[in-house]
Amino acid sequence: MAKTKATKTAEKTVSVTFCVDNQSNQQFDEVFVCGNHKKLGEWDPAKALVVKRNAKGVLSVDRKFNPGEAIEYKVLNAKDWANVEKGVWGEEVENHTVVAGDSKTVSSVVVYNWNK
């Protein structure tokens, strides 16, 4: 009887780009994305993903995810929940959500204010 080897199929991943448009009076060269996925720190700000200003001046970062993965996140200006984004009037902001598509996916958010 011939033995066959099990083959492991590589799971396809897609790039998700997180873009942050900081419209507040406080400007930063980097901010952080903290969310429900391990790549975003699993809601632990100390493990949040850094988002840096690129050559075009845009705060953005790419990470690979499996197609169909649902991602929730918030933006921080430091690795601490005391520095979380706020709405136009200083109100709490709902979690941002994005689902990784079958090809490159972009999630853009505007930050109007910061808690600190």
C-alpha positions as CSV (number, residue, x, y, z in Angstrom):
1,M,0.0,0.0,0.0
2,A,1.5,3.4,-1.0
3,K,1.7,6.1,1.6
4,T,0.7,9.6,0.6
5,K,1.7,12.7,2.3
6,A,-0.8,15.2,3.4
7,T,-0.4,18.5,1.7
8,K,-0.9,21.7,3.5
9,T,-2.6,24.4,1.4
10,A,-1.3,27.8,2.0
11,E,-4.1,30.1,3.0
12,K,-4.4,33.2,0.8
13,T,-4.0,36.5,2.7
14,V,-4.8,40.0,1.5
15,S,-3.4,43.3,2.4
16,V,-5.5,45.7,4.6
17,T,-4.4,49.3,4.7
18,F,-5.3,51.4,7.7
19,C,-5.3,55.1,6.8
20,V,-5.7,57.8,9.5
21,D,-6.6,61.4,8.5
22,N,-5.9,63.4,11.6
23,Q,-8.0,66.6,11.4
24,S,-7.4,67.6,15.1
25,N,-5.2,70.6,16.2
26,Q,-2.7,68.0,17.6
27,Q,-0.5,66.6,14.9
28,F,1.6,63.4,15.2
29,D,4.1,61.7,13.0
30,E,2.8,58.4,14.2
31,V,-0.4,57.1,15.8
32,F,-1.6,53.6,16.8
33,V,-4.3,51.2,15.8
34,C,-5.6,48.9,18.5
35,G,-8.2,46.3,17.9
36,N,-9.7,42.9,18.2
37,H,-7.1,41.0,16.1
38,K,-3.7,39.8,17.3
39,K,-2.0,41.9,14.7
40,L,-3.7,45.0,16.3
41,G,-2.9,44.1,19.9
42,E,-6.1,42.3,20.9
43,W,-7.4,45.5,22.5
44,D,-4.1,45.8,24.5
45,P,-2.8,49.3,23.8
46,A,0.8,48.3,24.7
47,K,0.7,45.9,21.7
48,A,-1.1,48.4,19.3
49,L,0.1,48.6,15.7
50,V,2.1,51.8,14.9
51,V,0.9,53.8,12.0
52,K,3.5,56.2,10.6
53,R,3.5,59.0,8.2
54,N,4.6,57.9,4.7
55,A,6.5,59.8,2.0
56,K,3.3,61.4,0.9
57,G,2.5,62.6,4.4
58,V,-0.3,60.1,4.9
59,L,-0.6,58.1,8.2
60,S,-1.0,54.5,7.0
61,V,0.2,50.9,7.5
62,D,-0.5,47.6,5.7
63,R,-1.0,44.2,7.3
64,K,-2.0,40.8,5.9
65,F,-5.3,39.2,6.9
66,N,-7.4,36.3,5.7
67,P,-10.2,37.2,3.3
68,G,-13.5,37.6,5.2
69,E,-11.8,38.4,8.6
70,A,-13.9,41.0,10.5
71,I,-11.6,43.6,12.1
72,E,-12.6,46.2,14.8
73,Y,-10.3,49.0,15.9
74,K,-9.8,52.4,17.4
75,V,-7.0,55.0,16.9
76,L,-4.8,56.2,19.7
77,N,-2.1,58.9,19.7
78,A,-0.1,57.0,22.4
79,K,-0.1,53.4,23.6
80,D,-2.7,54.1,26.3
81,W,-6.6,54.3,26.3
82,A,-6.3,57.8,27.8
83,N,-5.2,58.9,24.4
84,V,-8.0,57.5,22.3
85,E,-9.6,59.3,19.4
86,K,-12.8,61.4,20.0
87,G,-15.6,62.7,17.8
88,V,-16.1,66.3,16.6
89,W,-17.6,67.4,19.9
90,G,-15.3,65.3,22.1
91,E,-17.8,62.4,22.2
92,E,-16.9,58.7,22.2
93,V,-16.4,57.1,18.8
94,E,-17.8,53.7,17.9
95,N,-15.3,51.0,16.9
96,H,-14.2,51.3,13.3
97,T,-14.9,48.1,11.4
98,V,-13.5,46.6,8.2
99,V,-13.8,43.1,6.6
100,A,-10.8,41.9,4.7
101,G,-11.9,41.5,1.1
102,D,-10.7,39.1,-1.6
103,S,-8.1,41.7,-2.7
104,K,-6.4,44.7,-1.2
105,T,-8.7,46.5,1.2
106,V,-8.5,50.0,2.6
107,S,-10.0,51.3,5.8
108,S,-9.8,55.1,6.1
109,V,-10.8,57.0,9.2
110,V,-10.9,60.7,10.2
111,V,-9.9,61.7,13.7
112,Y,-11.3,65.1,14.8
113,N,-10.2,65.1,18.4
114,W,-8.2,63.2,21.0
115,N,-9.0,62.5,24.6
116,K,-5.5,63.9,25.5
